[in-house]
Amino acid sequence: MALDELYREVILDHYRNPRRKGTLDGDHIHAEGQNPSCGDEFSLDLRVEDDVISDAAIQGIGCSISQASGSMMAEALVGKSLDEAAEMTRLFKQMMGIDEGDNPVDPDRPGAVLGDLEALQGVRKFPVRVKCADLPWTTLESAVQSLEAAAG
């Protein structure tokens, strides 16, 4: 099986069987994002305890890329510190060609830190679809910003 085919299967699996789908009860942060160019919508609930993401839940409507990206992201976030989540965001955005940053990485080898998320690297060949893959990540950034604003 070719790598592209394997990656396509990973994306379709996360789209058809999204991980952590739903909402969180109790104390949590909530953020919503939209991609106005295509209408995709994504919402994220995070429970953060002692600067560690202890739970995550997602909901959304849209294309396979945005929804699979959100599923993979939510799965990868649980158990990570907020600093680790920020590093994952940086690596993901670099892999997608969105942000070069101060500490660039080879976009073809973002590292084991991204796991299944590496399946989305082929999307960068289609610039119009990069926003789809990035929607959950911009929603994550909004959630973290609201948490930081609340902490003052």
C-alpha positions in Angstrom: 0.0 0.0 0.0 1.4 3.4 -1.0 1.9 6.0 1.7 -0.6 8.4 0.1 -3.2 5.6 0.2 -2.5 4.8 3.8 -2.8 8.5 4.7 -6.1 8.7 2.8 -7.4 5.8 4.8 -6.4 7.4 8.1 -8.2 10.6 7.1 -11.4 8.7 6.1 -11.3 6.6 9.2 -11.2 9.7 11.4 -14.0 11.4 9.3 -16.3 8.3 9.4 -15.5 7.5 13.1 -14.6 10.7 14.8 -12.8 10.4 18.1 -14.0 12.4 21.1 -17.2 13.5 19.4 -19.7 15.2 21.7 -19.6 17.9 24.4 -18.2 18.1 27.9 -20.2 18.6 31.0 -19.0 20.6 34.0 -16.2 23.1 34.0 -14.5 23.4 30.6 -13.5 25.9 27.9 -15.6 26.1 24.7 -14.6 27.6 21.4 -16.1 27.7 17.9 -14.6 28.2 14.5 -15.8 28.6 11.0 -14.3 28.5 7.6 -16.2 31.2 5.7 -14.9 30.1 2.3 -16.5 26.7 2.5 -18.9 26.8 5.4 -17.2 24.2 7.6 -17.9 24.6 11.3 -16.0 23.2 14.3 -16.5 23.4 18.0 -14.1 22.3 20.7 -14.6 21.7 24.4 -11.5 21.3 26.6 -11.1 20.5 30.2 -7.8 21.8 31.6 -6.5 20.8 35.0 -3.1 22.1 36.3 -2.2 23.3 32.8 -2.8 19.8 31.3 -5.6 19.0 28.9 -7.5 16.2 30.7 -10.4 15.9 28.3 -11.5 17.1 24.9 -14.7 16.9 22.9 -15.4 18.0 19.3 -18.4 18.7 17.1 -18.6 20.0 13.6 -20.0 19.8 10.1 -18.0 20.0 7.0 -15.6 18.2 4.7 -13.6 15.1 5.6 -10.4 17.1 6.0 -11.6 19.6 8.6 -13.5 16.9 10.6 -10.7 14.4 10.4 -8.1 17.0 11.4 -10.3 17.9 14.5 -10.7 14.2 15.4 -6.9 13.6 15.2 -6.2 16.8 17.1 -8.6 16.1 19.9 -7.2 12.6 20.3 -3.6 13.9 20.4 -4.3 16.7 22.9 -5.6 14.7 25.9 -2.8 14.3 28.4 -0.7 17.1 26.9 0.3 20.3 28.7 -0.8 23.6 27.3 2.8 24.2 26.3 2.9 20.8 24.5 -0.4 21.7 22.7 1.1 25.0 21.6 4.1 23.1 20.2 1.9 20.6 18.4 0.0 23.6 16.9 3.3 25.2 15.8 4.5 21.9 14.2 1.1 21.3 12.5 1.0 24.8 11.0 4.6 24.4 9.8 3.8 21.0 8.2 0.9 22.6 6.4 3.0 25.5 5.2 0.9 28.1 7.2 3.6 29.4 9.4 7.4 29.2 9.1 8.0 30.5 12.6 11.3 31.1 14.4 12.3 27.5 14.6 11.4 26.0 11.2 11.1 22.2 10.8 11.2 20.1 7.7 7.5 20.0 6.7 7.9 16.5 5.4 9.2 15.3 8.8 7.3 17.1 11.5 8.3 14.5 14.0 6.6 11.7 15.9 4.8 14.3 18.1 2.1 14.7 15.4 1.4 10.9 14.9 -1.7 10.4 12.8 -1.8 14.1 12.0 1.0 13.6 9.5 -1.6 12.0 7.3 -2.8 15.5 6.5 0.5 16.7 5.1 -0.6 16.0 1.5 -3.3 18.6 1.9 -0.7 21.4 1.6 -0.6 20.5 -2.1 -4.1 22.0 -2.3 -3.9 25.5 -0.8 -7.7 26.0 -0.8 -8.0 22.9 1.5 -5.3 24.0 3.9 -7.8 26.2 5.7 -10.0 23.1 6.2 -7.2 21.2 7.9 -6.3 24.3 10.0 -9.9 25.1 11.3 -9.7 22.9 14.4 -6.2 24.3 15.2 -7.4 27.9 15.0 -10.3 26.9 17.2 -7.8 25.4 19.7 -5.9 28.7 19.7 -9.1 30.6 20.4 -9.9 28.2 23.3 -6.4 28.6 24.8 -6.6 32.4 24.4 -10.0 32.5 26.2 -8.5 30.4 29.0 -5.5 32.8 29.3 -7.8 35.8 29.3 -9.9 34.3 32.1 -6.8 33.6 34.1 -5.9 37.3 33.7 
